[in-house]
Amino acid sequence: MFPRVAGGPVPRLVSLATNVPPFDIPQSEVSERAVEAFAATPNAAAWLAPIYRNAEIDVRHSCMPADWYLSEHSFGERNALFLDNAVALLARAARDALDQAGLQPSQIDTIVTICSTGIATPALDARLMAHIPFRRDVERLPVFGLGCAGGVLGLARAAAMAQARPASRVLLLVVELCGLTFRLQDRSKSNLVATALFGDGAAAAIVSCREEYVQKPRLGPWGEHTWPDSLDVMGWDVADDGLKVVFSRDIPTLVRQDLRPIVDAFLARHDARLEDLAGFVCHPGGAKVLDALEDCFELPRGRLDHARKVLRAHGNMSAATVLFVLRAALDAGEAGPQLMTTLGPGFSAGFMVVEAA
């Protein structure tokens, strides 16, 4: 048994549902479309193809068909599509999470919503209330800007809120429509890598400390770390036609060189060591990042199999992705404490230990 969560009752993962939009786009098609979109010279296919092949992704899911990406779109058009599709995806994921838990919307006390790929004011949770009859006094916490770190950090925020009010039930909603940020005229390396990685997806989880959930997976402890002077490692720049992705090529190196001491310090604060863990639930930021994580944790190549399978089947869906990996680990019956990890803008890392009862 991993050390207990300090300072209060134990939050439990009551349910966890994932959802993807309707358009499946094979990586082979993305590669062909990229040549069509970016080819400026006859040999463009030769230097573009490895970007898509080395991503180790078979298919991704999109809220828009493939042809949509081959024309220009304004920021306003993108954001309108974001609002419609994000709410629809969240509604399906939320209903599935409620059904898994055997709960009605009126039994949810708090909603935590995580997203970094569109602007919503009124927030997504308020818009969702037009589709699902949550109580009018439900507490809402919309969070923007955590990027890929939002899956773990959002789950941590939901667990902390459940711990503060042990009789409550907290609904975590995570949605990212990364594909809508693709910019046709941007031939930067970051944009090309994004076209090879990004997909759309959503997840919903219910977290509670109530005694009837004592047999559900335990959440915690959790923590995070933000490196100094690292704002340019990952994030968005705002351009006239939308959000422009920022990726540093040094992310795998940062993982190999800098992450392990941070993880060791996090575990030490909870009287634990890496050897006390049974496994890892890592956000698959990309194939090279997964290689770096396996090196960081001294794992054999391919050991992060759940993360690699999610990456291959869905691509990088930003904050939602690690919850897909957690769903896969739970479905596989992984026993013992699992360390969830993710990296996001800031440059930040998020950690949480999840342990099946």
C-alpha positions as CSV (number, residue, x, y, z in Angstrom):
1,M,0.0,0.0,0.0
2,F,1.4,3.4,-1.0
3,P,1.5,6.1,1.7
4,R,-1.9,7.6,2.3
5,V,-2.9,11.0,1.1
6,A,-1.9,13.5,3.8
7,G,-4.4,15.8,5.4
8,G,-7.8,14.3,4.9
9,P,-10.0,11.6,3.5
10,V,-9.0,9.6,0.5
11,P,-10.4,10.7,-2.9
12,R,-11.5,7.9,-5.2
13,L,-12.0,7.6,-8.9
14,V,-15.6,6.6,-9.1
15,S,-15.8,6.5,-12.9
16,L,-13.8,7.4,-16.0
17,A,-15.1,7.8,-19.6
18,T,-13.4,8.8,-22.8
19,N,-14.8,10.0,-26.1
20,V,-13.5,10.9,-29.6
21,P,-15.1,12.9,-32.4
22,P,-16.5,11.1,-35.5
23,F,-13.8,11.6,-38.2
24,D,-11.0,9.0,-38.2
25,I,-8.0,10.2,-40.2
26,P,-5.3,7.6,-40.8
27,Q,-1.7,8.9,-40.5
28,S,-1.0,7.7,-44.1
29,E,-3.7,10.1,-45.3
30,V,-2.3,12.9,-43.1
31,S,1.2,12.4,-44.7
32,E,-0.3,12.6,-48.2
33,R,-2.3,15.7,-47.3
34,A,0.8,17.3,-45.8
35,V,2.7,16.9,-49.0
36,E,-0.2,18.5,-50.8
37,A,-0.3,21.4,-48.4
38,F,3.4,22.0,-47.7
39,A,5.2,20.8,-50.9
40,A,7.2,23.7,-52.2
41,T,9.8,21.5,-54.1
42,P,9.5,18.2,-56.0
43,N,11.4,16.3,-53.2
44,A,9.1,17.6,-50.4
45,A,7.7,14.2,-49.8
46,A,11.1,12.7,-49.0
47,W,11.8,15.1,-46.1
48,L,8.2,15.3,-44.9
49,A,7.5,11.5,-44.8
50,P,9.8,10.7,-41.8
51,I,8.0,13.3,-39.6
52,Y,4.8,11.3,-39.9
53,R,6.4,7.9,-39.9
54,N,8.5,8.5,-36.8
55,A,5.5,9.8,-34.9
56,E,4.4,6.1,-34.4
57,I,0.7,6.9,-34.9
58,D,-1.7,4.9,-37.0
59,V,-4.9,7.1,-36.8
60,R,-6.2,10.2,-35.1
61,H,-9.7,11.5,-34.6
62,S,-11.0,14.9,-35.6
63,C,-14.1,17.0,-35.2
64,M,-13.6,18.1,-38.9
65,P,-13.1,16.0,-42.0
66,A,-9.6,15.9,-43.6
67,D,-10.6,18.4,-46.4
68,W,-11.2,21.1,-43.9
69,Y,-7.5,21.3,-43.1
70,L,-6.6,22.2,-46.7
71,S,-8.2,25.7,-46.7
72,E,-7.6,28.9,-44.6
73,H,-9.8,29.6,-41.6
74,S,-10.1,32.7,-39.3
75,F,-9.7,32.6,-35.6
76,G,-13.4,33.3,-35.3
77,E,-14.4,30.4,-37.5
78,R,-12.0,28.0,-35.6
79,N,-13.4,29.1,-32.2
80,A,-17.0,28.8,-33.3
81,L,-16.3,25.2,-34.3
82,F,-14.4,24.7,-31.1
83,L,-17.4,25.7,-29.0
84,D,-19.9,23.5,-30.8
85,N,-17.7,20.4,-30.9
86,A,-16.2,20.7,-27.5
87,V,-19.6,20.9,-25.8
88,A,-20.9,18.0,-27.8
89,L,-17.9,15.8,-26.9
90,L,-18.1,16.8,-23.3
91,A,-21.8,16.0,-23.1
92,R,-21.2,12.5,-24.4
93,A,-18.2,11.9,-22.0
94,A,-20.1,13.3,-19.0
95,R,-23.2,11.2,-19.7
96,D,-21.0,8.1,-19.9
97,A,-19.2,8.9,-16.7
98,L,-22.5,9.4,-14.9
99,D,-23.9,6.1,-16.3
100,Q,-20.8,4.2,-15.2
101,A,-21.3,5.6,-11.7
102,G,-25.0,5.1,-11.6
103,L,-25.6,8.8,-10.9
104,Q,-27.9,11.5,-12.0
105,P,-26.6,15.0,-13.0
106,S,-28.3,16.4,-9.9
107,Q,-25.9,14.4,-7.7
108,I,-22.9,16.3,-9.0
109,D,-21.8,19.1,-6.6
110,T,-18.8,20.5,-8.5
111,I,-17.6,20.6,-12.1
112,V,-13.9,21.1,-13.0
113,T,-13.3,21.8,-16.7
114,I,-9.9,21.6,-18.3
115,C,-9.2,22.9,-21.8
116,S,-6.5,24.9,-23.6
117,T,-7.5,24.8,-27.3
118,G,-10.3,27.3,-27.5
119,I,-11.8,30.3,-25.8
120,A,-15.2,30.0,-24.1
121,T,-16.9,32.8,-22.2
122,P,-19.5,31.7,-21.0
123,A,-17.3,28.8,-20.0
124,L,-17.8,25.3,-21.4
125,D,-19.4,24.0,-18.2
126,A,-22.0,26.7,-18.3
127,R,-22.8,25.8,-21.9
128,L,-22.9,22.2,-21.0
129,M,-25.7,22.9,-18.5
130,A,-28.0,23.7,-21.5
131,H,-27.6,20.0,-22.5
132,I,-27.4,18.1,-19.1
133,P,-29.6,19.1,-16.2
134,F,-27.0,19.7,-13.5
135,R,-28.3,21.5,-10.4
136,R,-28.4,25.3,-10.8
137,D,-26.2,25.7,-7.7
138,V,-23.5,23.3,-8.9
139,E,-20.0,24.9,-8.4
140,R,-18.0,25.4,-11.5
141,L,-14.2,25.7,-12.0
142,P,-13.1,26.2,-15.6
143,V,-9.3,26.1,-16.0
144,F,-7.5,27.3,-19.1
145,G,-3.8,27.1,-20.0
146,L,-2.5,23.9,-18.5
147,G,-2.0,22.3,-21.9
148,C,-0.9,18.7,-21.9
149,A,-0.4,18.9,-18.1
150,G,-4.1,19.4,-17.6
151,G,-5.1,15.8,-17.4
152,V,-3.1,15.0,-14.3
153,L,-3.4,18.5,-12.7
154,G,-7.1,18.6,-13.4
155,L,-7.5,15.3,-11.7
156,A,-5.5,16.6,-8.8
157,R,-7.7,19.7,-8.5
158,A,-10.8,17.6,-8.6
159,A,-9.4,15.3,-5.9
160,A,-8.4,18.3,-3.7
161,M,-11.9,19.7,-4.0
162,A,-13.5,16.3,-3.1
163,Q,-11.1,16.0,-0.2
164,A,-12.2,19.5,1.1
165,R,-15.8,18.5,1.0
166,P,-15.8,14.7,1.6
167,A,-19.6,14.2,1.1
168,S,-19.5,15.8,-2.4
169,R,-19.1,14.4,-5.9
170,V,-16.8,16.2,-8.3
171,L,-17.1,15.8,-12.1
172,L,-13.8,16.4,-14.0
173,L,-14.3,17.3,-17.7
174,V,-11.3,17.5,-20.1
175,V,-11.6,18.3,-23.8
176,E,-9.0,19.3,-26.4
177,L,-9.6,19.9,-30.1
178,C,-6.0,20.3,-31.1
179,G,-6.7,19.8,-34.8
180,L,-8.5,23.1,-35.0
181,T,-5.2,24.9,-34.3
182,F,-3.6,23.7,-37.6
183,R,-2.5,26.6,-39.7
184,L,-2.0,26.0,-43.4
185,Q,0.5,28.7,-44.1
186,D,2.7,27.9,-41.1
187,R,5.7,25.9,-42.3
188,S,7.6,26.0,-39.0
189,K,9.0,22.8,-37.6
190,S,6.6,23.1,-34.7
191,N,3.6,23.2,-36.9
192,L,4.8,20.3,-39.0
193,V,5.3,18.2,-35.9
194,A,1.9,19.2,-34.6
195,T,0.3,18.0,-37.8
196,A,2.0,14.6,-37.2
197,L,0.9,14.4,-33.5
198,F,-2.3,16.2,-32.6
199,G,-5.7,14.7,-32.3
200,D,-9.1,15.5,-30.7
201,G,-10.6,13.9,-27.7
202,A,-12.4,14.3,-24.4
203,A,-12.6,12.5,-21.0
204,A,-14.8,12.8,-17.9
205,A,-14.2,11.4,-14.4
206,I,-16.2,11.5,-11.2
207,V,-14.1,11.8,-8.0
208,S,-15.4,11.5,-4.4
209,C,-14.4,10.7,-0.9
210,R,-17.8,9.2,0.1
211,E,-17.6,5.9,2.0
212,E,-19.6,4.0,-0.6
213,Y,-16.7,4.3,-3.0
214,V,-14.1,2.7,-0.8
215,Q,-13.6,-0.1,-3.4
216,K,-12.8,2.4,-6.2
217,P,-9.2,3.3,-7.2
218,R,-7.5,5.6,-4.8
219,L,-6.2,9.0,-6.0
220,G,-3.1,10.6,-4.4
221,P,-0.7,11.8,-3.4
222,W,-0.3,14.4,-6.2
223,G,2.1,17.2,-6.9
224,E,3.7,19.4,-9.6
225,H,6.8,21.3,-10.6
226,T,7.4,24.3,-12.8
227,W,10.9,24.9,-14.0
228,P,12.4,28.5,-14.0
229,D,13.1,30.3,-17.3
230,S,11.1,27.8,-19.3
231,L,8.1,29.8,-20.7
232,D,9.3,29.2,-24.3
233,V,9.5,25.4,-24.1
234,M,5.8,24.7,-24.8
235,G,2.6,26.6,-25.4
236,W,0.7,28.8,-27.8
237,D,1.4,32.1,-29.5
238,V,-1.7,34.0,-30.7
239,A,-1.7,34.7,-34.4
240,D,-4.3,36.5,-36.5
241,D,-5.7,33.2,-37.8
242,G,-5.5,31.2,-34.5
243,L,-3.3,29.6,-31.9
244,K,0.2,28.9,-33.1
245,V,1.9,25.9,-31.4
246,V,5.2,26.3,-29.6
247,F,7.3,23.2,-29.2
248,S,11.0,23.0,-28.1
249,R,13.1,20.3,-29.7
250,D,14.8,20.0,-26.3
251,I,11.8,18.4,-24.5
252,P,13.1,14.8,-24.7
253,T,16.4,16.0,-23.4
254,L,14.8,17.9,-20.6
255,V,12.9,14.7,-19.6
256,R,16.1,12.6,-19.6
257,Q,18.2,15.1,-17.7
258,D,15.8,17.0,-15.4
259,L,12.7,15.0,-14.7
260,R,14.0,12.1,-12.5
261,P,15.3,14.3,-9.6
262,I,11.9,16.1,-9.5
263,V,10.0,12.7,-9.4
264,D,12.4,11.4,-6.7
265,A,11.8,14.6,-4.6
266,F,8.0,14.3,-5.0
267,L,8.1,10.6,-3.9
268,A,10.4,11.4,-1.0
269,R,8.0,14.0,0.3
270,H,5.5,11.1,0.7
271,D,8.0,8.7,2.2
272,A,8.3,6.6,-1.0
273,R,10.8,5.8,-3.7
274,L,10.5,4.8,-7.4
275,E,10.9,1.2,-6.4
276,D,7.6,1.4,-4.5
277,L,5.7,1.9,-7.7
278,A,4.1,-0.9,-9.7
279,G,3.9,1.0,-12.9
280,F,3.6,4.2,-14.8
281,V,0.7,6.0,-16.5
282,C,2.4,8.6,-18.7
283,H,1.1,11.2,-21.1
284,P,2.4,10.2,-24.5
285,G,3.5,13.6,-25.8
286,G,5.2,11.8,-28.7
287,A,7.3,8.7,-29.4
288,K,10.5,10.5,-28.6
289,V,9.1,11.7,-25.3
290,L,8.0,8.2,-24.4
291,D,11.6,7.0,-25.2
292,A,12.9,9.7,-22.9
293,L,10.5,8.8,-20.1
294,E,11.5,5.1,-20.3
295,D,15.2,6.2,-20.0
296,C,14.3,8.6,-17.1
297,F,12.6,5.8,-15.1
298,E,15.2,3.1,-16.2
299,L,12.5,1.1,-18.0
300,P,13.2,-1.2,-20.9
301,R,12.2,0.2,-24.3
302,G,8.5,-0.3,-24.9
303,R,7.6,-0.8,-21.3
304,L,5.1,2.2,-21.4
305,D,2.9,0.0,-23.5
306,H,-0.5,1.6,-22.6
307,A,0.8,5.0,-23.4
308,R,2.3,3.8,-26.7
309,K,-1.0,2.1,-27.7
310,V,-3.0,5.2,-26.9
311,L,-0.6,7.3,-29.0
312,R,-0.8,4.9,-31.9
313,A,-4.6,4.8,-31.8
314,H,-5.4,8.5,-31.0
315,G,-2.3,10.7,-31.3
316,N,-1.6,13.4,-28.8
317,M,-4.9,14.9,-27.5
318,S,-3.2,17.2,-25.1
319,A,-4.7,17.1,-21.6
320,A,-7.2,14.4,-22.4
321,T,-4.6,11.8,-23.5
322,V,-3.3,10.7,-20.1
323,L,-6.8,9.9,-19.0
324,F,-7.1,7.6,-22.0
325,V,-3.9,5.9,-20.8
326,L,-5.3,5.6,-17.3
327,R,-8.5,4.1,-18.7
328,A,-6.4,1.5,-20.6
329,A,-4.4,0.7,-17.4
330,L,-7.5,0.2,-15.3
331,D,-9.1,-1.9,-18.0
332,A,-6.0,-4.1,-18.1
333,G,-6.3,-4.7,-14.3
334,E,-2.9,-3.1,-13.5
335,A,-2.4,-3.6,-9.8
336,G,-0.4,-1.6,-7.2
337,P,0.4,2.1,-7.2
338,Q,0.8,3.6,-10.7
339,L,2.5,7.0,-11.2
340,M,0.7,9.3,-13.5
341,T,3.0,11.9,-15.2
342,T,2.5,14.6,-17.7
343,L,4.3,17.7,-19.0
344,G,2.8,21.0,-20.1
345,P,3.4,24.7,-20.6
346,G,5.1,26.5,-17.8
347,F,7.3,24.4,-18.4
348,S,5.6,22.1,-15.8
349,A,5.2,18.5,-14.7
350,G,2.3,17.0,-12.9
351,F,2.3,13.8,-10.8
352,M,-0.4,11.7,-9.2
353,V,-0.3,8.2,-7.7
354,V,-3.4,6.1,-8.6
355,E,-3.9,2.7,-7.0
356,A,-6.7,0.2,-7.6
357,A,-8.5,-0.9,-4.4
